[in-house]
Amino acid sequence: MSRAGEWLTFPASLNAYVAFATVLRSASATGRIRAHLSLSRFLCQMTILHPALLIGLALVAVPVILHLLMRAKPKKLVFPALRLLQNRKKSNSRRMRLRHLGLLLLRMAVLAALVFAVARPRVPSADYALTAADWLRLAAVGGVCAALYFGGLAWFGRQRLPTHELAWRKSYLRAGSGLLALMGLIVAFLLPYRERVWASMTQPGVAVDESLPVTAVLLFDTSLSMEYLQESRTRLDVAREIAQRHLGGLPRGSRVAICDSASDAPIRFQTDLSVAIKRVAGLATAAVARPIDDRLLAAVDAHLDDQQQLESLDKDPLEPGDTTVREVYIFTDLTLAGWRREPLVRLKESLTALPSLGLYFIDVGAPEPTNVGITSLNLVEQSVPLGSELIVRAGVEGAGAALGDKTLELYLQNDAGKLVKQGAPQTVSVELGGAALTQFSLRAQTRPLLQGEVRLMASDPLTFDDVRRFTVAVHPPAEILLSADFPDDAIYVVESLAPAGLVQAGRAPFKCRVITPAQLAKEKLEKYSVVCLLNVSDPREAGWRALATYVQTGGSVFIALGDRVSHPAYLTEAARQILPGELSAPLAFRPPEFFDLQNLSHPLLKRFDDWGAAGLKSEPILRYWRVDPTRDTEVIARYTDPRQGPALIEKALGQGRVLMLTTSLDRRNWNDLPVAGWEFVGLVDQIMTYMGRGSLGIYNYIAGEEPRLPIDPAVPVSRYLLRKPGQQQLQGDVPPGVSQIIIRDADQLGNYRVLPAEAPAKFEAGFTINADGNESNLTRMTPADLDERLGKDRHSIARDIEKLRRNVQAGRQGHEMFPFVVLLLLAAFLGEHLVANRFYDSDSPQSAPAEANRAAA
């Protein structure tokens, strides 16, 4: 028989088998029957999309019939010796039996794999990926079998065996090596792999019909990072497109709920998918976004509540009350800033309570994002006196390829509301992993409100952080009331706050007035930002009561003790009501002690972290009052003595506060602080600035914070008009008797203006809302991060609609094994081809005489 004729024994009829299988497949296409077997084993979780085609497994008998009918016939050959012929016959018979058996099994495997491929089996969703340990076991089995095989060949070669004997020994060696490899794969690889995959199938769900209705929550990340541009589309645009296409393919009768991270509204399911598609089209990013964890927990809870409601409505106890497929789709760029810093424990618990819930992440983020943005903007002071210097500091951070030198510019709004460039641009060098800092300096102008922005003069895919805005209140010099027994006791404080030169030039930040303690009760204290008692011997009962009323209504009192203080006068009931501590006795430090200013985190001392506090810390403190702080007080600074005596003590009282310094601010042999240089001036300035901050207000906020604007009691306001950055205007009411306006509609980034809604009132205020600096951090979540928060193998991730559909199909019906079975089919087919060719080549008539001659020689 020719070589071509021999090959026709099986491959030539392969087309007939394929045609027969195709007929079977088309015959069963009218009905899709599911085969559900026992759940006791892993293979029993497999389902068959076309189980009727398994009848084609009967075709595996065809190779057996062909082998029986077309067995190789003995060939008549002329040999010089009958003994050689007999020996060759024995060896050929052994070798032929092995090859016949191997060829038979391969041909049967080809047909079986073909039938399985057409039947399209599916297995449940699980982690089928090979781990590093799996690859090591495969490599170990392959290495051992290869070593045994090649070692056996080398050993046979050293024995100088006849060719025919060497041939059948090689055949047995190949068969033994193959059998050993098969056993090694089963024991060392398949069994551990099966256990691991089975362990990941925790409560596997029954295969779901694609026509069953779906109950789904579509959760959209609407944080500002979703504005990232790629191919001229934002990440939210991509999310909307994928969601709309997926909604259009849901089965009839499905219910969906659309929610986003900008709102905490209850999640409600609806049956009208067209309304849901319109709702998706209207989504937009928001300045304030809640953590994805929180909204995902709300989505899971909505599913649990809906399931319980359906089960409670079920009338038939034999039928399940909830037959829908439950799913949650999360459309996000997977940035870490959109999640809580710590995993939400309750989220894991809720997911455990609903194991059949499918979680599908649609990752629309850029794999390698590039961005440079202004992540911080700090004002040295948010309220400055008229004509004083204003310092604006900006921090720039970047990631990706867009690093290097960047230019920033400062703009201020003029009276017409237009932005005008101020001063020279600043250049910073942005490096990966750090913030580049720069600052602008300008003079506070003559209007009551100063608003502007710092711009990054560069373009990148994320634009919202290329500008950061600010608001500064410009006020007349803050009025400070100083009470002292003698004017000289206040001279150093007055010269520090309002030097004569600055007063004459009209640039003094404070306006000071010195009175005696006897005048304190008669003074209208409410017009002063801070009232100071400087080494006052006795403020008197009326003075204490006036101070208490002043503080209760939002005023600030600063008390500096000294040698003139009368101990009994500070122990009265009226004094104790206001003082942050009880005076014990005046004491002396021997040797002198110093201020302990190691911790400069308090707002009063924070500026010294930049300036340096060496001068203050090196000035000796000779005497002080020992004070025992009362409850609800805070010790801001202490002395360096072993007792760590309090130096600065603060107490909140009503709407105001009281600050006490337990040493003096004059040169009456208690300390030398007044001659400490600029550090003393800075300390007094920061005390007055900090104490007066309650009346001056805060005007710069991060998105999500609630702006509070102080109201001048002299200018009553009953209604106000809020003008947003987008030029929308809202009206609000001011309850009578309040000292501040609380704004709850600040939902946009930018500068706001607050104006009186009634013509007679004269009132103007403003504030700024900036984005959280973390929104510029585009560091992405890893699969390990999601596993930690949601549980291992509890979710799937897709980047496009095709991958999403495959994930959903795998989640509902399991993984289709068609590619794997086709791969096995190709392997079996190639193996059969290789074995058949070797089988007939070795037994061809041309090779027999040559072997006989070699044997005779």
DADA-V113181 format. One record per backbone hydrogen bond with DSSP energy under -0.5 kcal/mol. NH is the residue of the N-H (numbers start at 1). CO is the residue of the C=O. If there is no record, write none. Layout:
# DADA-V113181
{{NH/CO} {NH/CO}}
This chain:
# DADA-V113181
{{6/2} {7/3} {8/4} {9/6} {10/7} {11/7} {12/7} {13/10} {14/11} {17/13} {18/14} {19/15} {20/16} {21/17} {22/18} {23/19} {24/20} {25/21} {26/22} {27/23} {28/24} {29/26} {31/28} {33/31} {36/34} {37/35} {37/44} {45/42} {46/43} {47/122} {49/119} {49/120} {50/119} {51/33} {51/48} {53/50} {54/51} {55/52} {56/53} {57/54} {58/55} {59/56} {60/57} {61/58} {62/59} {63/59} {64/60} {65/61} {66/62} {67/63} {68/64} {69/65} {70/66} {77/75} {79/77} {85/81} {86/82} {87/83} {88/84} {89/85} {90/86} {91/87} {92/88} {93/89} {94/90} {95/91} {96/92} {97/93} {98/94} {99/95} {100/96} {101/97} {102/98} {103/99} {104/100} {105/101} {106/102} {107/103} {108/104} {109/105} {110/106} {111/107} {112/108} {113/109} {114/110} {115/111} {116/112} {117/113} {118/114} {119/115} {120/116} {121/116} {122/47} {123/815} {128/126} {135/131} {136/132} {137/133} {138/134} {139/135} {140/136} {141/137} {142/138} {143/139} {144/140} {145/141} {146/142} {147/143} {148/144} {149/145} {150/146} {151/147} {152/148} {153/149} {154/150} {155/151} {156/152} {157/153} {158/154} {159/155} {159/156} {160/157} {161/156} {166/162} {167/163} {168/164} {169/165} {170/166} {171/167} {172/168} {173/169} {174/170} {175/171} {176/172} {177/173} {178/174} {179/175} {180/176} {181/177} {182/178} {183/179} {184/180} {185/181} {186/182} {187/183} {188/184} {189/184} {189/185} {190/185} {191/186} {193/189} {194/190} {195/191} {196/192} {197/193} {198/194} {199/195} {200/196} {201/197} {201/198} {202/200} {203/201} {204/201} {208/812} {212/209} {215/325} {216/214} {216/255} {217/327} {218/257} {219/217} {219/329} {220/218} {220/259} {221/331} {222/220} {226/223} {227/224} {228/225} {229/461} {230/233} {233/230} {235/226} {235/228} {236/226} {238/234} {239/235} {240/236} {241/237} {242/238} {243/239} {244/240} {245/241} {246/242} {247/243} {248/244} {249/245} {249/246} {250/247} {254/251} {255/214} {256/270} {257/216} {259/218} {261/220} {263/260} {268/266} {270/256} {273/271} {276/272} {277/273} {278/274} {279/275} {280/276} {281/277} {282/278} {283/280} {286/222} {287/747} {289/287} {290/261} {292/338} {295/291} {296/292} {297/293} {298/294} {299/295} {300/296} {301/297} {302/298} {303/299} {304/300} {305/301} {306/302} {307/303} {308/304} {309/305} {310/306} {311/307} {312/308} {313/309} {314/310} {314/311} {317/315} {319/316} {323/321} {325/213} {326/324} {327/215} {328/358} {329/217} {330/360} {331/219} {331/329} {332/330} {332/362} {336/779} {337/777} {338/335} {339/336} {345/343} {347/344} {348/344} {349/345} {350/346} {351/347} {352/348} {353/349} {354/350} {354/351} {355/352} {357/354} {358/326} {360/328} {360/358} {361/359} {361/796} {362/330} {363/361} {363/798} {364/332} {364/362} {365/332} {369/366} {371/399} {373/397} {374/465} {375/373} {375/395} {376/395} {378/393} {380/391} {384/473} {386/475} {387/444} {388/385} {390/442} {392/390} {392/440} {393/378} {394/438} {395/376} {396/436} {397/373} {399/371} {402/399} {403/401} {404/430} {406/428} {408/426} {409/455} {410/422} {411/453} {412/420} {413/451} {414/418} {417/414} {420/412} {422/410} {426/408} {428/406} {430/404} {430/428} {431/429} {433/398} {434/431} {436/396} {437/435} {438/394} {440/392} {442/390} {444/388} {450/472} {451/449} {452/470} {453/411} {454/468} {455/409} {456/466} {457/407} {457/455} {458/456} {463/461} {466/463} {467/464} {468/454} {470/452} {472/450} {473/382} {474/448} {474/472} {475/384} {475/473} {478/509} {480/478} {480/511} {481/530} {482/480} {482/513} {483/481} {483/532} {484/482} {484/515} {489/486} {490/487} {491/488} {494/490} {495/491} {496/492} {497/493} {498/494} {503/499} {504/500} {505/501} {506/502} {506/503} {507/502} {508/502} {510/497} {511/478} {512/510} {513/480} {515/482} {519/516} {520/517} {522/519} {523/519} {523/520} {525/523} {527/524} {528/525} {529/479} {530/479} {531/556} {532/481} {533/558} {534/483} {534/532} {535/533} {535/560} {543/539} {544/540} {545/541} {546/542} {547/543} {548/544} {549/545} {550/546} {551/547} {552/548} {553/549} {554/551} {555/550} {557/657} {558/531} {559/659} {560/533} {561/661} {561/663} {565/562} {566/537} {567/565} {570/566} {570/567} {571/568} {576/572} {577/573} {578/574} {578/575} {579/575} {582/628} {583/581} {584/626} {585/626} {587/624} {589/622} {590/588} {593/621} {595/616} {596/638} {597/595} {600/598} {605/602} {606/602} {608/605} {609/606} {610/606} {610/607} {611/607} {612/608} {617/613} {618/614} {619/615} {619/616} {621/593} {622/620} {622/670} {623/670} {624/587} {625/662} {626/585} {626/624} {627/625} {628/582} {629/627} {630/580} {633/630} {634/650} {636/634} {636/648} {637/648} {638/596} {639/645} {640/594} {644/641} {647/637} {648/637} {649/660} {650/634} {651/658} {652/632} {653/656} {655/552} {656/551} {656/653} {657/555} {658/651} {659/557} {660/649} {661/559} {662/647} {662/660} {668/666} {672/620} {675/672} {676/673} {679/676} {680/677} {681/677} {682/678} {683/679} {684/680} {685/681} {686/682} {687/683} {688/684} {689/685} {690/686} {691/687} {692/688} {693/690} {695/692} {696/692} {697/693} {698/708} {701/768} {703/770} {705/702} {707/705} {709/741} {711/739} {713/711} {715/712} {720/732} {721/755} {722/730} {723/721} {723/753} {724/722} {724/728} {727/724} {730/722} {732/720} {734/718} {735/733} {738/735} {741/709} {743/707} {743/741} {744/742} {747/745} {750/769} {752/767} {753/723} {754/765} {755/721} {756/763} {757/719} {758/719} {761/758} {763/761} {765/754} {767/752} {768/699} {769/750} {770/701} {775/772} {776/773} {777/774} {778/776} {781/334} {786/782} {787/783} {788/784} {789/785} {790/786} {791/786} {791/787} {794/791} {796/359} {798/361} {804/800} {805/801} {806/802} {807/803} {808/804} {809/805} {810/806} {811/807} {812/808} {813/809} {814/810} {815/123} {817/121} {821/817} {822/818} {823/819} {824/820} {825/821} {826/822} {827/823} {828/824} {829/825} {830/826} {831/827} {832/828} {833/829} {834/830} {835/831} {836/832} {837/833} {838/834} {839/835} {840/836} {841/837} {842/838} {843/839} {844/841} {847/844} {848/844} {849/845} {850/846} {851/847} {852/848} {853/849} {854/850} {855/851} {856/852} {857/853}}
